[in-house]
Amino acid sequence: MQMRRLGIAVVAAVVVLACSLSSGLAAAAPDHAVLQRVMDKLVDAGAAGVQVRVRDGQEVWTGSAGVAEVGRADPVPVNGRFRAGSVTKTFVATVVLQLVDEGRLRLEDSVAAHMPRFGLDPRITVRMILQHTSGLFDYTGELDTDGSIELGLLPTSGPEVLEAAERPYPPDELVRFALSKPARFAPGAGWSYSNTNYILAGLLIEKLTGLPYAVQIYSRIVVPLGLWGTVVPGPLRKIPGPHAHGYVDFAATGDPRAADVTDLPVTWVWSAGEIISTTEDLDTFLTALLTGRLLPPPLLAEMLDGYSPEPTTHAYGLGLEKRELTSGCRGIGHSGDVPGYYGEMIATADGSRSVVVSITTGPTTDGFDPRAVAELHAFTTVLVTKGLCHSVASFGVARDEKRLHDHSHQH
């Protein structure tokens, strides 16, 4: 979430550059050697590790680079769990739309009508919170147009970050903090990514069903699809099973052990980004969603109907992003990050091809440095594009990777 917030100014340039690498001619299959080289470049750029799953029809390739834990030689497990961050939003939006299908609410319902306790602007609809057009302040902080940061509920640097994350954050507290700040625009008058929207979506699920939103995620998605590597952790700190460690040197100690945030509690992100998963599970989930196993066609069409903020190569639907990666190749999915972890799940519209990436940031990566953010986003975009679109894999790979490396250092 931090990387998304601070990287938004540089992502546009990264996407334009990635698009320029394509000739529009499709190769027969993704070049796995190229994918491995891009992963190695990610590690050189400051990632501790990276794992990738690329599926083309029935053919699946997995690869990794870097180490599972800094200071040890163990490789990143290709079947390991990781914190998926805002990919959680796609799960939450799917459940909300299933409730719409069941007649429990409508997309044009006022959120305030269902949850009057917050005193929300009655013009804010269910559709708006799922599409980030509500105008609500993001409780995790906002990046202003002049590049300055308006801090959120938690600090962003220093030992205070770790201290603040240790206490539980009830969802109502997150919403009330956001409502203490001025709205960014009138409901429906613009687009601004706000985690507050999806805290409200999680609370809405609980209000309508009388059960924790996590129970709905399990009963409606995890169990039916057999996503046995997916966990909604709640107050649990540990990532169960094989996993790679993520790092952020909040205290500026220079010590990788002190920078290890793998077990940092994430109650502060709740239904906006707490899910733990695997590349295989996210591939299965996204494919099932896009091929109609979780929603009827009319509601899937609503989910894919994207609002187009700048840059115009992106459009945000209801918990899904549409990205034009190269000419003639569009991906649909979501990205996500929490401290120490960044990832993407993306697929073609018909679900026939997909790429899922998990990156663990290293102790020297500063998630609030635009240059560092640009570099990780640049290589991730190339990795996703080469895996999903194929066409860029056979055109000047070494030259293109060098251009991305140089470009990221110029920002």
C-alpha positions in Angstrom: 0.0 0.0 0.0 2.9 2.3 0.7 4.5 1.5 -2.6 1.2 2.1 -4.5 0.7 5.4 -2.8 4.2 6.8 -3.4 4.8 5.1 -6.7 1.8 6.6 -8.5 3.7 9.5 -9.9 6.3 7.2 -11.5 4.1 4.3 -12.4 2.8 6.2 -15.4 6.2 6.6 -16.9 7.0 2.9 -16.1 3.9 1.7 -17.9 4.5 3.9 -20.9 8.1 2.6 -21.2 7.0 -1.0 -20.8 4.4 -0.5 -23.5 7.1 0.8 -25.9 8.9 -2.5 -25.7 6.3 -4.4 -27.6 6.1 -4.9 -31.3 2.6 -6.4 -31.1 3.8 -9.8 -32.5 3.1 -12.8 -30.2 5.7 -15.4 -29.6 4.6 -19.1 -29.2 5.3 -19.1 -25.4 6.9 -16.9 -22.7 10.7 -17.2 -22.6 11.4 -18.6 -19.2 15.1 -17.7 -19.4 14.1 -14.1 -20.0 11.7 -14.2 -17.0 14.5 -15.6 -14.8 16.8 -12.7 -15.9 14.2 -10.1 -15.0 13.8 -11.8 -11.6 17.5 -11.6 -11.0 17.4 -7.9 -12.0 14.7 -7.4 -9.3 17.0 -8.9 -6.7 19.8 -6.6 -8.0 17.5 -3.7 -7.6 17.0 -4.4 -3.9 14.4 -7.2 -3.6 15.3 -9.9 -1.1 13.5 -12.4 -3.2 10.9 -13.0 -5.8 8.7 -15.9 -6.9 6.7 -16.1 -10.1 4.0 -18.4 -11.5 3.3 -18.1 -15.2 0.4 -20.1 -16.8 -0.3 -20.4 -20.5 -3.3 -22.6 -20.9 -2.4 -25.8 -19.1 1.3 -25.2 -19.1 2.6 -23.8 -15.8 6.1 -22.5 -15.1 7.3 -21.3 -11.7 10.6 -19.7 -10.8 12.3 -17.7 -8.1 15.3 -15.6 -7.4 17.0 -14.3 -4.2 16.8 -15.8 -0.8 14.0 -16.7 1.6 15.8 -15.0 4.4 18.7 -12.5 4.3 21.8 -14.0 5.8 20.9 -17.5 4.8 21.3 -19.4 1.5 17.8 -21.0 1.3 16.1 -20.0 -2.0 12.6 -18.5 -2.1 10.1 -21.3 -2.1 8.0 -21.3 -5.3 5.0 -22.7 -3.4 5.5 -20.3 -0.4 2.9 -18.1 1.2 3.2 -14.3 1.2 1.2 -11.3 2.3 -0.9 -10.4 -0.8 -1.8 -6.8 0.4 -4.5 -5.1 -1.7 -5.2 -8.3 -3.7 -7.5 -8.8 -0.7 -9.8 -6.1 -2.3 -10.7 -8.4 -5.2 -11.8 -11.1 -2.7 -13.9 -8.6 -0.8 -15.5 -7.1 -3.9 -16.4 -10.6 -5.1 -18.2 -11.3 -1.9 -20.1 -8.0 -2.0 -21.2 -8.7 -5.6 -22.3 -12.2 -4.5 -24.5 -10.5 -1.9 -25.9 -8.2 -4.7 -26.7 -11.3 -6.7 -28.6 -12.7 -3.6 -30.7 -9.5 -3.4 -29.3 -8.4 -0.1 -28.2 -5.0 -1.5 -27.8 -3.0 -4.7 -24.7 -1.4 -6.1 -26.6 2.0 -6.1 -27.6 1.7 -2.4 -26.3 4.4 -0.1 -23.7 2.9 2.2 -25.0 5.2 5.0 -28.4 3.5 4.7 -26.8 0.2 5.7 -24.4 1.6 8.3 -25.8 4.9 9.7 -23.4 4.9 12.6 -20.6 6.7 10.7 -22.6 9.6 9.4 -21.3 9.0 5.9 -22.3 11.3 3.0 -25.6 9.6 1.9 -24.5 10.1 -1.8 -21.7 7.5 -1.3 -22.9 4.3 -2.9 -21.8 0.7 -2.7 -20.4 1.0 -6.3 -18.4 4.1 -5.3 -16.6 2.3 -2.4 -15.8 -0.7 -4.6 -14.5 1.6 -7.4 -12.7 4.2 -5.3 -14.9 7.1 -6.5 -16.3 7.9 -3.0 -13.8 10.7 -2.4 -13.1 9.4 1.2 -9.6 10.2 2.6 -7.3 7.2 2.8 -6.6 6.5 6.4 -3.1 5.1 5.5 -2.2 8.6 4.1 -2.5 10.5 0.9 -0.1 11.7 -1.8 -1.0 15.2 -2.8 -0.6 16.6 -6.3 2.5 18.6 -5.3 4.2 15.4 -4.2 3.8 16.0 -0.5 2.4 13.4 1.8 -0.5 13.9 4.2 0.1 11.3 6.9 -2.4 8.8 7.9 -3.3 7.1 11.1 0.1 5.3 11.4 3.6 6.9 11.2 5.6 6.1 8.1 9.2 6.0 9.4 11.2 5.5 12.5 10.7 3.0 15.4 7.3 4.5 15.9 6.0 2.5 13.0 6.8 -0.8 14.7 5.4 0.4 18.0 2.2 1.6 16.3 1.6 -1.7 14.4 1.8 -3.7 17.6 -1.6 -2.5 18.8 -4.9 -3.7 17.3 -6.9 -1.4 15.1 -10.6 -1.9 15.2 -12.1 -1.2 11.7 -14.4 1.5 13.1 -11.4 3.4 14.3 -9.9 3.3 10.8 -13.1 4.7 9.3 -13.6 7.4 11.9 -10.0 8.6 11.4 -10.6 8.9 7.6 -13.9 10.8 8.2 -12.0 13.3 10.4 -10.2 14.4 7.3 -11.8 16.5 4.5 -13.1 14.5 1.5 -10.9 14.7 -1.6 -13.9 15.4 -3.8 -17.7 15.0 -3.9 -18.9 11.4 -4.2 -18.7 10.2 -7.8 -16.8 13.3 -9.0 -13.4 11.7 -9.3 -11.2 8.7 -8.6 -8.7 8.3 -5.8 -7.5 5.0 -4.4 -8.5 4.8 -0.7 -8.1 1.9 1.6 -11.0 3.4 3.7 -13.4 2.2 1.0 -12.6 -1.4 1.5 -12.7 -1.2 5.3 -16.3 0.0 4.7 -16.8 -2.9 2.3 -15.7 -5.4 4.9 -17.9 -3.9 7.5 -20.8 -3.9 5.0 -20.3 -7.7 4.5 -20.5 -8.2 8.2 -23.6 -6.0 8.7 -25.5 -7.9 5.9 -24.5 -11.4 6.9 -24.0 -11.2 10.7 -20.7 -13.0 10.3 -17.0 -11.9 10.2 -16.0 -11.0 6.6 -13.3 -13.6 6.9 -15.9 -16.3 7.3 -17.5 -15.1 4.1 -14.2 -15.2 2.2 -13.6 -18.8 3.4 -17.1 -20.1 2.8 -17.7 -18.4 -0.6 -14.3 -18.5 -2.2 -11.6 -20.4 -0.3 -13.4 -23.6 0.3 -15.3 -23.9 -3.0 -12.1 -23.3 -5.0 -9.8 -25.3 -2.7 -7.5 -22.4 -1.9 -5.8 -24.2 0.9 -2.8 -21.9 0.9 -5.0 -18.8 1.5 -5.4 -17.4 5.0 -7.2 -14.4 6.5 -5.0 -13.9 9.5 -6.8 -11.5 11.7 -4.7 -10.9 14.8 -2.3 -13.8 13.9 1.2 -12.6 13.3 2.9 -15.6 11.7 2.8 -16.6 8.1 2.1 -20.4 8.3 4.1 -22.9 6.3 7.0 -22.1 3.8 7.4 -18.4 3.1 10.0 -15.8 2.4 10.9 -12.9 4.7 10.2 -9.3 3.9 12.2 -6.3 5.2 11.8 -2.6 5.8 14.4 -0.7 7.8 12.0 1.6 9.6 14.4 2.1 12.5 17.4 2.8 10.2 19.6 0.4 12.0 21.2 -1.2 9.0 20.7 -4.6 10.6 18.6 -7.0 8.5 17.4 -8.8 11.6 16.0 -5.5 13.0 14.4 -4.8 9.6 12.6 -8.1 9.3 8.9 -7.2 9.2 7.6 -10.7 8.2 5.6 -11.1 11.4 4.5 -7.4 11.7 0.8 -7.4 12.7 -1.6 -6.2 9.9 -4.8 -5.5 11.9 -4.4 -1.9 10.6 -5.1 -3.0 7.1 -7.9 -5.6 7.7 -10.3 -6.1 4.8 -8.3 -3.7 2.6 -5.2 -5.9 2.5 -4.6 -8.6 5.1 -4.9 -11.9 3.1 -2.0 -14.3 2.9 -1.9 -16.6 -0.1 0.2 -18.4 -2.7 0.9 -17.8 -6.4 -1.1 -21.0 -7.3 -4.1 -20.0 -5.2 -4.2 -16.4 -6.6 -4.0 -17.9 -10.1 -6.9 -20.3 -9.3 -9.0 -17.5 -7.8 -8.5 -15.0 -10.6 -9.1 -17.6 -13.3 -12.3 -18.8 -11.6 -13.5 -15.2 -11.3 -12.9 -14.3 -14.9 -14.4 -17.5 -16.3 -17.7 -17.0 -14.4 -17.4 -19.5 -11.6 -17.9 -17.0 -8.8 -20.3 -14.4 -10.4 -23.1 -14.4 -13.0 -22.2 -12.7 -16.3 -24.1 -9.4 -15.6 -22.3 -8.8 -12.3 -18.9 -9.9 -13.7 -19.5 -7.3 -16.4 -20.2 -4.7 -13.7 -16.9 -5.7 -12.0 -15.0 -5.2 -15.2 -16.5 -1.9 -16.1 -13.6 0.3 -15.3 -13.3 4.0 -14.3 -10.2 5.4 -16.1 -8.1 7.7 -13.9 -4.7 8.9 -15.1 -2.8 7.3 -16.7 -5.3 6.2 -19.3 -3.6 2.8 -19.7 -5.3 1.9 -16.4 -9.0 1.5 -15.6 -10.3 0.4 -12.2 -13.5 -1.6 -12.0 -15.0 -3.0 -8.8 -12.0 -4.5 -7.1 -10.3 -5.3 -10.4 -7.8 -3.2 -12.4 -7.5 -3.3 -16.2 -4.1 -2.5 -17.6 -3.0 -2.2 -21.2 0.5 -3.8 -21.0 1.3 -3.7 -24.7 -0.6 -2.9 -27.9 -3.2 -5.6 -28.1 -2.4 -7.2 -24.8 -4.5 -6.2 -21.7 -4.2 -7.7 -18.3 -6.9 -7.8 -15.6 -6.1 -8.3 -11.9 -4.8 -6.4 -8.9 -1.6 -5.5 -7.2 -0.9 -5.2 -3.5 1.7 -4.4 -0.9 2.2 -4.2 2.8 5.5 -3.6 4.5 8.0 -6.1 3.2 5.8 -7.5 0.5 4.7 -6.5 -3.0 2.9 -8.5 -5.6 0.6 -8.7 -8.6 -1.9 -11.2 -9.9 -3.0 -10.6 -13.5 -4.6 -12.6 -16.3 -6.0 -12.2 -19.8 -9.7 -11.4 -20.0 -10.6 -15.0 -20.8 -8.4 -16.4 -18.1 -6.3 -18.4 -20.5 -3.0 -16.9 -19.4 -1.9 -15.5 -16.1 1.0 -14.3 -14.1 1.3 -14.0 -10.3 4.3 -12.3 -8.7 5.4 -12.0 -5.1 8.3 -9.8 -4.2 9.9 -9.6 -0.7 11.6 -6.2 -0.3 15.1 -6.2 1.1 16.5 -4.3 4.1 18.0 -1.6 1.9 14.8 -0.8 0.0 13.1 2.4 1.0 9.4 2.2 0.1 9.2 6.0 0.4 12.0 6.7 -2.1 10.4 7.4 -5.5 13.5 6.1 -7.3 13.4 2.8 -5.4 9.7 2.4 -6.0 10.2 3.2 -9.7 12.8 0.6 -10.1 10.8 -2.2 -8.5 7.7 -1.2 -10.4 9.6 -1.0 -13.6 11.0 -4.5 -13.4 7.8 -6.0 -12.1 5.9 -4.4 -15.0 8.4 -6.0 -17.5 8.1 -9.3 -15.7 4.3 -9.3 -15.9 4.3 -8.1 -19.5 6.8 -10.7 -20.7 5.0 -13.5 -18.9 1.5 -12.5 -20.0 1.9 -10.9 -23.5 4.9 -13.0 -24.8 5.5 -10.5 -27.6 8.1 -8.4 -25.8 10.2 -11.4 -24.9 11.9 -11.7 -28.3 12.8 -8.0 -29.0 16.0 -6.7 -27.7 15.8 -8.2 -24.2 19.2 -7.0 -23.0 18.6 -3.6 -24.4 15.2 -3.3 -22.9 16.3 -4.4 -19.5 19.1 -1.8 -19.6 16.7 0.9 -20.6 14.4 0.1 -17.7 17.4 0.1 -15.3 18.6 3.5 -16.6 15.1 4.9 -16.6 14.4 4.0 -13.0 17.6 5.7 -11.9 16.6 8.9 -13.6 13.5 9.3 -11.5 
